[in-house]
Amino acid sequence: MVTTERKVNFSAGPAVLPVEVLEEARENLLSLGNSGVGVMEHSHRGKEFVAVLAEAESGCRELLGLGDDWAVLFLSGGASSQFFMVPMNFLAGGVANYLDTGVWSSKAIKEANAFGQAHVAASGKAGKYAAIPTTADYKPGARYTHFTSNNTIYGTQWKSEPVVDSPLVCDASSDMLSRPIDVSRYALIYAGAQKNLGPAGVTLVVARKDFIASGASNIPPMLQYRTHLEHESCYNTPPCFAIYVMSLVFKWLKNQGGPVGIARYNEKKAAVLYDCLDSSAFWTTPAEKASRSLMNVVWRLPSEELEAKFVSEASKAGFSGLKGHRNVGGIRASIYNAMPIEGVQGLVEFMKDFERRNG
Ligand SMILES: *Cc1c(COP(=O)(O)O)cnc(C)c1O
């Protein structure tokens, strides 16, 4: 039994999961349904886990509206492994366009350069990544274009996809399934689960099958997308438990009205926090308004001392995970799908009180 009261957890990742999901997972730890074997203990080749995998896949397909020409893969190695797996498969000495909107895009660019030329078509670096670029200088004939839909550290987000004429690849680690997307615009989307989709340990990759087929075949089988497509994510032992929890999150998301329903909720939630931040000069927000993320809200206080005090007092008041990323400092509240609006409202009340006492 849980005896400790749960905090309102604003951690950037691993992050809050829906209580209903945790409760259902707990029930199946010792015995998955009436199988008599716990969910973590089933063989990945047995019918029980095969059913879990099928449910995770169909949940994902339904939420994203994926047709048969799309593959759904459950990989390991984190989103960071996609930084090299994408160029290893698709760059092959050619050129790819990269849109640099922060730390994660920069890492992807650095790794791609080992396999060809990562052409930086636009970069927010000179402006300290406070804004999503509005223009880009794309190289024609690129193998693909890579962008990061939500910048977890800087708190910025693309409001719509960049318009490109090469296959679009997206790192959606921190906003996957937080809003509807038009998959027909994409060739491949990847997301580490631990922000918006489930526990750490699994990376969701959805990709067009013809794009996968175009990938290199002279690289280790584990690093070819086609291997995982042909073997339905069971070429080797997949991260079974993480996939199971992800399947529960997909079910939960469907009950929230799917991407359309959760997007409406996420907009409402973010507005509560941004309204508070905009209401007083005590708080400053480095991200430009037009580029603000609905997932990671970043702000500063008048001094680093006050920021430390804010984080410490917030923690005592039951709000955890608010310290900004070590690269940028300040405060960050990650308000992913599973963060209830009541959690944000509670934080805003705490903030107003903190400002009264310290402003
Ligand atoms: C967290 C994060 C990553 C890294 O994810 P890992 O699973 O830890 O490798 C990559 N991209 C973005 C946008 C992220 O937020």
The ligand as an SDF file (V2000), in Angstrom:
LIG
                    3D

 15 15  0  0  0  0  0  0  0  0999 V2000
   14.8400   13.7760  -23.2350 C   0  0  0  0  0  0  0  0  0  0  0  0
   15.0000   14.0360  -24.6470 C   0  0  0  0  0  0  0  0  0  0  0  0
   15.8990   13.2770  -25.4290 C   0  0  0  0  0  0  0  0  0  0  0  0
   16.7920   12.2060  -24.8500 C   0  0  0  0  0  0  0  0  0  0  0  0
   16.0670   11.1070  -24.4800 O   0  0  0  0  0  0  0  0  0  0  0  0
   16.7650    9.7720  -23.9360 P   0  0  0  0  0  0  0  0  0  0  0  0
   15.6510    8.7880  -23.9770 O   0  0  0  0  0  0  0  0  0  0  0  0
   17.2550   10.0790  -22.5560 O   0  0  0  0  0  0  0  0  0  0  0  0
   17.8830    9.4160  -24.8350 O   0  0  0  0  0  0  0  0  0  0  0  0
   15.9630   13.5390  -26.7810 C   0  0  0  0  0  0  0  0  0  0  0  0
   15.2040   14.5080  -27.3390 N   0  0  0  0  0  0  0  0  0  0  0  0
   14.3500   15.2680  -26.6210 C   0  0  0  0  0  0  0  0  0  0  0  0
   13.5270   16.2990  -27.3060 C   0  0  0  0  0  0  0  0  0  0  0  0
   14.2210   15.0460  -25.2530 C   0  0  0  0  0  0  0  0  0  0  0  0
   13.3720   15.7900  -24.5430 O   0  0  0  0  0  0  0  0  0  0  0  0
  1  2  1  0
  2  3  1  0
  2 14  2  0
  3  4  1  0
  3 10  2  0
  4  5  1  0
  5  6  1  0
  6  7  2  0
  6  8  1  0
  6  9  1  0
 10 11  1  0
 11 12  2  0
 12 13  1  0
 12 14  1  0
 14 15  1  0
M  END
$$$$
